[in-house]
Amino acid sequence: METMSDADNGYYIYGLIDPAAKRRTKDDLLSIFYVGKGKNRRMFNHEKEALADLRAEMDLVPCGSKAERIRTILERGETIPVVRLSTGYNDSEDAFRAEALAIALVNSVLKQAGQPELTNSNRGYHAGFLPMREYIKFVFVEDFLIPADATEPVLLVKGDTRELPAGGHQVLQGGLRDDLNPWRNRIKILGHGALQDEFSRPGWDFENPWDDDEARQRARRYWPISRETVRGWLEDPGSVPRYLLLAIPSGADTVVRYAWQIDADGDWEYHLNAEGDWYAWGVPLGRRDHDHRLLGKKLLEERGSKEVQVLQNHAGGWRVLNV
């Protein structure tokens, strides 16, 4: 940690020090009251902004805020030292994440020492940290050539970077085909009618991965599986693929990032679009498997003399295959 007289090139993470806390603790780190991300001379602007507010007699600031702390220091006739916590970030996204990490670490040190926490109003951009083993599953890519004699069936579906708008599918009363009537109590019929699903679903962003609920909403529906296939699964629950795997575009690759067990005894959804000209299914999902052997894998198969991705030429974005 180094006191700065000027800002380095690129982005950096800095801390503002309360001189009174420094005199009391004799420690720079235990005297920090605010952590920020900056570029050029950003870290020297806080004192200037507070002085401008004082001159304008803007006395109403939130109790415990950064502005209140700065005013208290300035009213004592003192200046605000600035320390560099880390530097050398050429990318603002990297700097945002370093800022969030610095906020968490400094707050932890302050708490252990019995000092007040930082005055930051939030924990920083993308501060919902993932354990490394989870993060790796969202960035790691490894080719996996499916053996020709594989026998474990899975339902593979493809995610999307596009946002799905609200109200894409709505409840429809009636309309179930006769061949599915024996399982009417296990099929929820959805389509055009009363409002349902009135919320948008975000597109995939590897820097801000879907949580389990968001991923489920994208994975379980709306797949144009044939009625004959689903009817066979309803007749024989033992024939239902054990897992649904959600694969996500990653450049030219499509990589498995989520896995759930399929609830063979759960309720299916039967979708009819607003025009009434095509049908799709929603798959009943059970427990998420965080350690499935195919997470992080780009699935390949041999077609003739070539190895190709298994969803290539499958425009519907889904496929049942043995792995």
NUGURO-682953 format. One record per residue (C-alpha): x, y, z; residue in three letters; residue number from 1; chain. Coordinates in steps of 0.001 Angstrom, whole numbers. Layout:
! NUGURO-682953
+---------+---------+---------+-----+-----+----+
:    east :   north :      up :  aa :   i : ch :
+---------+---------+---------+-----+-----+----+
:       X :       Y :       Z : Ala : NUM :  A :
...
+---------+---------+---------+-----+-----+----+
! end
This chain:
! NUGURO-682953
+---------+---------+---------+-----+-----+----+
:    east :   north :      up :  aa :   i : ch :
+---------+---------+---------+-----+-----+----+
:       0 :       0 :       0 : Met :   1 :  A :
:    1605 :    3261 :   -1113 : Glu :   2 :  A :
:     662 :    6928 :    -679 : Thr :   3 :  A :
:     221 :    8586 :   -4058 : Met :   4 :  A :
:    1130 :   12099 :   -5070 : Ser :   5 :  A :
:    -364 :   11598 :   -8493 : Asp :   6 :  A :
:   -2444 :    9011 :  -10308 : Ala :   7 :  A :
:    -899 :    6230 :  -12351 : Asp :   8 :  A :
:   -1953 :    5535 :  -15912 : Asn :   9 :  A :
:   -4926 :    3206 :  -16303 : Gly :  10 :  A :
:   -7421 :    2316 :  -13602 : Tyr :  11 :  A :
:   -6559 :    1898 :   -9935 : Tyr :  12 :  A :
:   -8199 :    1154 :   -6590 : Ile :  13 :  A :
:   -7713 :    3691 :   -3805 : Tyr :  14 :  A :
:   -8700 :    4366 :    -225 : Gly :  15 :  A :
:   -9517 :    7633 :    1563 : Leu :  16 :  A :
:   -7974 :    7974 :    5033 : Ile :  17 :  A :
:   -9363 :    9758 :    8083 : Asp :  18 :  A :
:   -6371 :   11487 :    9761 : Pro :  19 :  A :
:   -7990 :   11187 :   13192 : Ala :  20 :  A :
:   -8336 :    7415 :   12745 : Ala :  21 :  A :
:   -4716 :    7274 :   11565 : Lys :  22 :  A :
:   -3518 :    9016 :   14721 : Arg :  23 :  A :
:   -5533 :    6611 :   16835 : Arg :  24 :  A :
:   -4668 :    3331 :   15085 : Thr :  25 :  A :
:   -1212 :    4183 :   13690 : Lys :  26 :  A :
:   -2233 :    2105 :   10657 : Asp :  27 :  A :
:   -3174 :    3226 :    7132 : Asp :  28 :  A :
:   -5454 :     257 :    6423 : Leu :  29 :  A :
:   -7408 :     661 :    9677 : Leu :  30 :  A :
:   -7892 :    4362 :    8880 : Ser :  31 :  A :
:   -9588 :    3928 :    5479 : Ile :  32 :  A :
:  -13217 :    5039 :    5396 : Phe :  33 :  A :
:  -13939 :    4775 :    1655 : Tyr :  34 :  A :
:  -12676 :    2571 :   -1199 : Val :  35 :  A :
:  -13103 :    3594 :   -4818 : Gly :  36 :  A :
:  -12084 :    2910 :   -8410 : Lys :  37 :  A :
:  -10543 :    5710 :  -10424 : Gly :  38 :  A :
:   -8569 :    6902 :  -13379 : Lys :  39 :  A :
:   -6338 :    9933 :  -13836 : Asn :  40 :  A :
:   -6905 :   12211 :  -10820 : Arg :  41 :  A :
:  -10313 :   10866 :   -9723 : Arg :  42 :  A :
:   -9131 :    9997 :   -6214 : Met :  43 :  A :
:   -8175 :   13604 :   -5498 : Phe :  44 :  A :
:  -11629 :   14964 :   -6415 : Asn :  45 :  A :
:  -13589 :   13926 :   -3305 : His :  46 :  A :
:  -12144 :   16683 :   -1124 : Glu :  47 :  A :
:  -12709 :   19259 :   -3872 : Lys :  48 :  A :
:  -16340 :   18182 :   -4312 : Glu :  49 :  A :
:  -16991 :   18354 :    -566 : Ala :  50 :  A :
:  -15470 :   21832 :    -339 : Leu :  51 :  A :
:  -17744 :   22999 :   -3159 : Ala :  52 :  A :
:  -20757 :   21630 :   -1287 : Asp :  53 :  A :
:  -19705 :   23407 :    1900 : Leu :  54 :  A :
:  -19374 :   26706 :      80 : Arg :  55 :  A :
:  -22870 :   26199 :   -1307 : Ala :  56 :  A :
:  -24069 :   25502 :    2263 : Glu :  57 :  A :
:  -25448 :   22104 :    1257 : Met :  58 :  A :
:  -25546 :   20748 :    4784 : Asp :  59 :  A :
:  -27986 :   17881 :    4324 : Leu :  60 :  A :
:  -25955 :   14736 :    3730 : Val :  61 :  A :
:  -26821 :   11165 :    4773 : Pro :  62 :  A :
:  -25664 :   10250 :    8255 : Cys :  63 :  A :
:  -22685 :    7914 :    8091 : Gly :  64 :  A :
:  -22076 :    8622 :    4408 : Ser :  65 :  A :
:  -18797 :    9341 :    2674 : Lys :  66 :  A :
:  -19825 :   13006 :    2278 : Ala :  67 :  A :
:  -20506 :   13376 :    5999 : Glu :  68 :  A :
:  -17131 :   11858 :    6883 : Arg :  69 :  A :
:  -15297 :   14129 :    4450 : Ile :  70 :  A :
:  -17043 :   17226 :    5810 : Arg :  71 :  A :
:  -16164 :   16268 :    9357 : Thr :  72 :  A :
:  -12496 :   15964 :    8375 : Ile :  73 :  A :
:  -12476 :   19256 :    6468 : Leu :  74 :  A :
:  -14234 :   21095 :    9277 : Glu :  75 :  A :
:  -11365 :   19983 :   11550 : Arg :  76 :  A :
:   -9062 :   21869 :    9201 : Gly :  77 :  A :
:   -7418 :   18705 :    7934 : Glu :  78 :  A :
:   -6833 :   17289 :    4468 : Thr :  79 :  A :
:   -7637 :   13758 :    3326 : Ile :  80 :  A :
:   -4707 :   11444 :    2549 : Pro :  81 :  A :
:   -5210 :    8981 :    -288 : Val :  82 :  A :
:   -3545 :    5569 :    -549 : Val :  83 :  A :
:   -3167 :    3269 :   -3490 : Arg :  84 :  A :
:   -4494 :    -230 :   -2837 : Leu :  85 :  A :
:   -3834 :   -1674 :   -6307 : Ser :  86 :  A :
:   -3234 :    -409 :   -9818 : Thr :  87 :  A :
:   -2447 :   -1433 :  -13376 : Gly :  88 :  A :
:   -5953 :   -2230 :  -14650 : Tyr :  89 :  A :
:   -6359 :   -1481 :  -18349 : Asn :  90 :  A :
:   -9920 :   -2785 :  -18435 : Asp :  91 :  A :
:  -12687 :   -1065 :  -16438 : Ser :  92 :  A :
:  -14461 :   -4387 :  -15812 : Glu :  93 :  A :
:  -11337 :   -5770 :  -14128 : Asp :  94 :  A :
:  -11090 :   -2596 :  -12055 : Ala :  95 :  A :
:  -14723 :   -2874 :  -10983 : Phe :  96 :  A :
:  -14102 :   -6385 :   -9726 : Arg :  97 :  A :
:  -10913 :   -5368 :   -7945 : Ala :  98 :  A :
:  -12863 :   -2564 :   -6262 : Glu :  99 :  A :
:  -15526 :   -4997 :   -5039 : Ala : 100 :  A :
:  -12847 :   -7324 :   -3687 : Leu : 101 :  A :
:  -11033 :   -4447 :   -1953 : Ala : 102 :  A :
:  -14274 :   -3286 :    -306 : Ile : 103 :  A :
:  -14943 :   -6768 :    1027 : Ala : 104 :  A :
:  -11384 :   -7267 :    2295 : Leu : 105 :  A :
:  -11020 :   -3849 :    3941 : Val : 106 :  A :
:  -14421 :   -4196 :    5612 : Asn : 107 :  A :
:  -13365 :   -7580 :    6956 : Ser : 108 :  A :
:  -10141 :   -6140 :    8415 : Val : 109 :  A :
:  -11989 :   -3168 :    9931 : Leu : 110 :  A :
:  -14614 :   -5419 :   11494 : Lys : 111 :  A :
:  -12002 :   -7706 :   13049 : Gln : 112 :  A :
:  -10222 :   -4662 :   14524 : Ala : 113 :  A :
:  -13454 :   -3277 :   15965 : Gly : 114 :  A :
:  -13429 :    -258 :   13616 : Gln : 115 :  A :
:  -16450 :    1209 :   11756 : Pro : 116 :  A :
:  -17048 :    -272 :    8312 : Glu : 117 :  A :
:  -16479 :    1672 :    5106 : Leu : 118 :  A :
:  -18883 :    4419 :    4098 : Thr : 119 :  A :
:  -19372 :    2887 :     619 : Asn : 120 :  A :
:  -23083 :    2791 :    -147 : Ser : 121 :  A :
:  -22758 :    -583 :   -1877 : Asn : 122 :  A :
:  -20294 :   -3460 :   -2101 : Arg : 123 :  A :
:  -19100 :   -2594 :   -5597 : Gly : 124 :  A :
:  -19981 :   -3682 :   -9112 : Tyr : 125 :  A :
:  -20696 :   -7423 :   -9512 : His : 126 :  A :
:  -19888 :   -7945 :   -5839 : Ala : 127 :  A :
:  -21718 :  -11265 :   -5610 : Gly : 128 :  A :
:  -18509 :  -13281 :   -5480 : Phe : 129 :  A :
:  -18521 :  -16875 :   -6711 : Leu : 130 :  A :
:  -16384 :  -19626 :   -5212 : Pro : 131 :  A :
:  -13514 :  -20437 :   -7588 : Met : 132 :  A :
:  -14919 :  -23903 :   -8313 : Arg : 133 :  A :
:  -18180 :  -22259 :   -9448 : Glu : 134 :  A :
:  -16441 :  -19549 :  -11479 : Tyr : 135 :  A :
:  -14377 :  -22140 :  -13351 : Ile : 136 :  A :
:  -17581 :  -23852 :  -14493 : Lys : 137 :  A :
:  -18621 :  -20646 :  -16271 : Phe : 138 :  A :
:  -15316 :  -19908 :  -18042 : Val : 139 :  A :
:  -13550 :  -23260 :  -18466 : Phe : 140 :  A :
:  -13971 :  -25006 :  -21840 : Val : 141 :  A :
:  -12820 :  -28524 :  -22676 : Glu : 142 :  A :
:  -13659 :  -30628 :  -25726 : Asp : 143 :  A :
:  -15571 :  -33826 :  -24980 : Phe : 144 :  A :
:  -15953 :  -36346 :  -27793 : Leu : 145 :  A :
:  -18989 :  -38510 :  -27049 : Ile : 146 :  A :
:  -18096 :  -42201 :  -27285 : Pro : 147 :  A :
:  -19879 :  -44126 :  -30009 : Ala : 148 :  A :
:  -21079 :  -46661 :  -27428 : Asp : 149 :  A :
:  -22453 :  -44088 :  -24922 : Ala : 150 :  A :
:  -25742 :  -45189 :  -23346 : Thr : 151 :  A :
:  -26772 :  -42463 :  -20857 : Glu : 152 :  A :
:  -29567 :  -40323 :  -22389 : Pro : 153 :  A :
:  -29662 :  -36590 :  -21607 : Val : 154 :  A :
:  -31784 :  -33719 :  -22872 : Leu : 155 :  A :
:  -29422 :  -31015 :  -24136 : Leu : 156 :  A :
:  -30831 :  -27504 :  -24676 : Val : 157 :  A :
:  -29162 :  -24286 :  -25794 : Lys : 158 :  A :
:  -29267 :  -20973 :  -23942 : Gly : 159 :  A :
:  -29118 :  -17562 :  -25562 : Asp : 160 :  A :
:  -27426 :  -14209 :  -25080 : Thr : 161 :  A :
:  -30629 :  -12427 :  -26117 : Arg : 162 :  A :
:  -33170 :  -11260 :  -23561 : Glu : 163 :  A :
:  -36570 :  -12938 :  -23749 : Leu : 164 :  A :
:  -39319 :  -10294 :  -23524 : Pro : 165 :  A :
:  -42177 :  -10450 :  -21046 : Ala : 166 :  A :
:  -45461 :  -12094 :  -22009 : Gly : 167 :  A :
:  -44079 :  -14400 :  -24671 : Gly : 168 :  A :
:  -46361 :  -17234 :  -23587 : His : 169 :  A :
:  -49679 :  -17022 :  -21771 : Gln : 170 :  A :
:  -52205 :  -19393 :  -20223 : Val : 171 :  A :
:  -54600 :  -21217 :  -22555 : Leu : 172 :  A :
:  -57627 :  -23083 :  -21237 : Gln : 173 :  A :
:  -58310 :  -26395 :  -22961 : Gly : 174 :  A :
:  -56743 :  -27565 :  -26189 : Gly : 175 :  A :
:  -55008 :  -30782 :  -25096 : Leu : 176 :  A :
:  -54875 :  -33431 :  -27822 : Arg : 177 :  A :
:  -56742 :  -36708 :  -27224 : Asp : 178 :  A :
:  -53557 :  -38795 :  -27231 : Asp : 179 :  A :
:  -52385 :  -36882 :  -24122 : Leu : 180 :  A :
:  -55664 :  -36990 :  -22187 : Asn : 181 :  A :
:  -54578 :  -39864 :  -19907 : Pro : 182 :  A :
:  -51959 :  -37514 :  -18403 : Trp : 183 :  A :
:  -54095 :  -34377 :  -18257 : Arg : 184 :  A :
:  -53441 :  -34000 :  -14523 : Asn : 185 :  A :
:  -49683 :  -33789 :  -15184 : Arg : 186 :  A :
:  -49747 :  -31325 :  -18068 : Ile : 187 :  A :
:  -50164 :  -27577 :  -17603 : Lys : 188 :  A :
:  -51478 :  -26082 :  -20799 : Ile : 189 :  A :
:  -50006 :  -22691 :  -21642 : Leu : 190 :  A :
:  -50507 :  -20448 :  -24618 : Gly : 191 :  A :
:  -52463 :  -17379 :  -25647 : His : 192 :  A :
:  -55071 :  -16205 :  -23117 : Gly : 193 :  A :
:  -54961 :  -15056 :  -19500 : Ala : 194 :  A :
:  -51758 :  -13307 :  -18463 : Leu : 195 :  A :
:  -48853 :  -15486 :  -17392 : Gln : 196 :  A :
:  -45062 :  -15169 :  -17461 : Asp : 197 :  A :
:  -45234 :  -11374 :  -17419 : Glu : 198 :  A :
:  -41535 :  -10849 :  -16780 : Phe : 199 :  A :
:  -38498 :  -10591 :  -18989 : Ser : 200 :  A :
:  -35650 :  -13080 :  -18796 : Arg : 201 :  A :
:  -32095 :  -11720 :  -19156 : Pro : 202 :  A :
:  -29751 :  -13001 :  -21819 : Gly : 203 :  A :
:  -26584 :  -14867 :  -20890 : Trp : 204 :  A :
:  -23609 :  -12792 :  -19725 : Asp : 205 :  A :
:  -20602 :  -14858 :  -18615 : Phe : 206 :  A :
:  -19415 :  -11959 :  -16425 : Glu : 207 :  A :
:  -22718 :  -11993 :  -14558 : Asn : 208 :  A :
:  -23945 :  -15621 :  -14778 : Pro : 209 :  A :
:  -27608 :  -16506 :  -14290 : Trp : 210 :  A :
:  -28586 :  -17593 :  -10819 : Asp : 211 :  A :
:  -30385 :  -20915 :  -10526 : Asp : 212 :  A :
:  -33871 :  -19439 :  -10974 : Asp : 213 :  A :
:  -32882 :  -17409 :  -14061 : Glu : 214 :  A :
:  -31154 :  -20420 :  -15602 : Ala : 215 :  A :
:  -34164 :  -22664 :  -14931 : Arg : 216 :  A :
:  -36469 :  -20208 :  -16679 : Gln : 217 :  A :
:  -34287 :  -20399 :  -19774 : Arg : 218 :  A :
:  -33638 :  -24146 :  -19614 : Ala : 219 :  A :
:  -37035 :  -25692 :  -18936 : Arg : 220 :  A :
:  -39021 :  -24109 :  -21768 : Arg : 221 :  A :
:  -39984 :  -23750 :  -24711 : Tyr : 222 :  A :
:  -38732 :  -26789 :  -26632 : Trp : 223 :  A :
:  -40539 :  -28148 :  -29743 : Pro : 224 :  A :
:  -40265 :  -31781 :  -28663 : Ile : 225 :  A :
:  -42717 :  -34026 :  -30481 : Ser : 226 :  A :
:  -45899 :  -35117 :  -28681 : Arg : 227 :  A :
:  -44982 :  -38711 :  -29471 : Glu : 228 :  A :
:  -41678 :  -38377 :  -27584 : Thr : 229 :  A :
:  -43247 :  -36776 :  -24516 : Val : 230 :  A :
:  -46130 :  -39248 :  -24573 : Arg : 231 :  A :
:  -43598 :  -42077 :  -24496 : Gly : 232 :  A :
:  -41904 :  -40493 :  -21462 : Trp : 233 :  A :
:  -45251 :  -40109 :  -19694 : Leu : 234 :  A :
:  -46138 :  -43725 :  -20410 : Glu : 235 :  A :
:  -42774 :  -44955 :  -19182 : Asp : 236 :  A :
:  -41128 :  -42586 :  -16636 : Pro : 237 :  A :
:  -38083 :  -44838 :  -16643 : Gly : 238 :  A :
:  -37356 :  -43775 :  -20236 : Ser : 239 :  A :
:  -37101 :  -40064 :  -19361 : Val : 240 :  A :
:  -33525 :  -38729 :  -19671 : Pro : 241 :  A :
:  -32110 :  -38357 :  -16178 : Arg : 242 :  A :
:  -30579 :  -34923 :  -16802 : Tyr : 243 :  A :
:  -31314 :  -31708 :  -18674 : Leu : 244 :  A :
:  -28090 :  -29915 :  -19642 : Leu : 245 :  A :
:  -28103 :  -26219 :  -20521 : Leu : 246 :  A :
:  -25370 :  -25245 :  -22992 : Ala : 247 :  A :
:  -24375 :  -21614 :  -23507 : Ile : 248 :  A :
:  -22759 :  -19925 :  -26544 : Pro : 249 :  A :
:  -19098 :  -19057 :  -25902 : Ser : 250 :  A :
:  -17680 :  -17567 :  -29077 : Gly : 251 :  A :
:  -17917 :  -20287 :  -31705 : Ala : 252 :  A :
:  -18424 :  -22926 :  -29020 : Asp : 253 :  A :
:  -21537 :  -24076 :  -27177 : Thr : 254 :  A :
:  -20555 :  -25217 :  -23688 : Val : 255 :  A :
:  -22542 :  -26991 :  -20946 : Val : 256 :  A :
:  -22826 :  -24593 :  -17978 : Arg : 257 :  A :
:  -25808 :  -25922 :  -15966 : Tyr : 258 :  A :
:  -27253 :  -29354 :  -15195 : Ala : 259 :  A :
:  -30464 :  -30439 :  -13463 : Trp : 260 :  A :
:  -32075 :  -33754 :  -12803 : Gln : 261 :  A :
:  -35346 :  -34130 :  -14705 : Ile : 262 :  A :
:  -38282 :  -34851 :  -12403 : Asp : 263 :  A :
:  -39811 :  -37848 :  -14199 : Ala : 264 :  A :
:  -42922 :  -37613 :  -11990 : Asp : 265 :  A :
:  -43262 :  -33829 :  -12248 : Gly : 266 :  A :
:  -45674 :  -31673 :  -14244 : Asp : 267 :  A :
:  -44959 :  -30859 :  -17865 : Trp : 268 :  A :
:  -45988 :  -27623 :  -19587 : Glu : 269 :  A :
:  -47609 :  -27634 :  -23010 : Tyr : 270 :  A :
:  -47188 :  -24349 :  -24855 : His : 271 :  A :
:  -49184 :  -22892 :  -27718 : Leu : 272 :  A :
:  -47944 :  -19663 :  -29269 : Asn : 273 :  A :
:  -50205 :  -16649 :  -29801 : Ala : 274 :  A :
:  -50917 :  -17572 :  -33425 : Glu : 275 :  A :
:  -51795 :  -21150 :  -32466 : Gly : 276 :  A :
:  -49522 :  -22628 :  -35106 : Asp : 277 :  A :
:  -46831 :  -24416 :  -33081 : Trp : 278 :  A :
:  -46431 :  -26223 :  -29802 : Tyr : 279 :  A :
:  -43593 :  -26604 :  -27342 : Ala : 280 :  A :
:  -42900 :  -28235 :  -24007 : Trp : 281 :  A :
:  -41700 :  -27143 :  -20596 : Gly : 282 :  A :
:  -39640 :  -29817 :  -18838 : Val : 283 :  A :
:  -40071 :  -30515 :  -15089 : Pro : 284 :  A :
:  -36713 :  -29848 :  -13440 : Leu : 285 :  A :
:  -35569 :  -31176 :  -10091 : Gly : 286 :  A :
:  -32339 :  -30728 :   -8167 : Arg : 287 :  A :
:  -29467 :  -28848 :   -9784 : Arg : 288 :  A :
:  -26242 :  -30839 :  -10098 : Asp : 289 :  A :
:  -23254 :  -28553 :   -9424 : His : 290 :  A :
:  -20744 :  -31327 :  -10086 : Asp : 291 :  A :
:  -22035 :  -32967 :  -13263 : His : 292 :  A :
:  -19179 :  -34474 :  -15239 : Arg : 293 :  A :
:  -20124 :  -32539 :  -18410 : Leu : 294 :  A :
:  -20054 :  -29031 :  -16919 : Leu : 295 :  A :
:  -17563 :  -26932 :  -18872 : Gly : 296 :  A :
:  -17586 :  -29376 :  -21774 : Lys : 297 :  A :
:  -18074 :  -28621 :  -25474 : Lys : 298 :  A :
:  -19865 :  -31750 :  -26676 : Leu : 299 :  A :
:  -18619 :  -33230 :  -29942 : Leu : 300 :  A :
:  -19596 :  -36240 :  -32018 : Glu : 301 :  A :
:  -18209 :  -37913 :  -35108 : Glu : 302 :  A :
:  -20137 :  -37313 :  -38312 : Arg : 303 :  A :
:  -18411 :  -39088 :  -41137 : Gly : 304 :  A :
:  -14740 :  -38127 :  -40889 : Ser : 305 :  A :
:  -15337 :  -34947 :  -38872 : Lys : 306 :  A :
:  -15852 :  -34047 :  -35216 : Glu : 307 :  A :
:  -18694 :  -31524 :  -34925 : Val : 308 :  A :
:  -20613 :  -29949 :  -32072 : Gln : 309 :  A :
:  -23679 :  -32007 :  -31265 : Val : 310 :  A :
:  -26181 :  -29141 :  -31720 : Leu : 311 :  A :
:  -24842 :  -28201 :  -35140 : Gln : 312 :  A :
:  -27735 :  -28216 :  -37662 : Asn : 313 :  A :
:  -30285 :  -28678 :  -34857 : His : 314 :  A :
:  -32183 :  -25430 :  -35372 : Ala : 315 :  A :
:  -34635 :  -26081 :  -32543 : Gly : 316 :  A :
:  -31857 :  -25678 :  -29997 : Gly : 317 :  A :
:  -32436 :  -29012 :  -28289 : Trp : 318 :  A :
:  -31578 :  -32655 :  -28664 : Arg : 319 :  A :
:  -31872 :  -35958 :  -26818 : Val : 320 :  A :
:  -28582 :  -37826 :  -27084 : Leu : 321 :  A :
:  -26568 :  -40491 :  -25323 : Asn : 322 :  A :
:  -23453 :  -39332 :  -23507 : Val : 323 :  A :
+---------+---------+---------+-----+-----+----+
! end
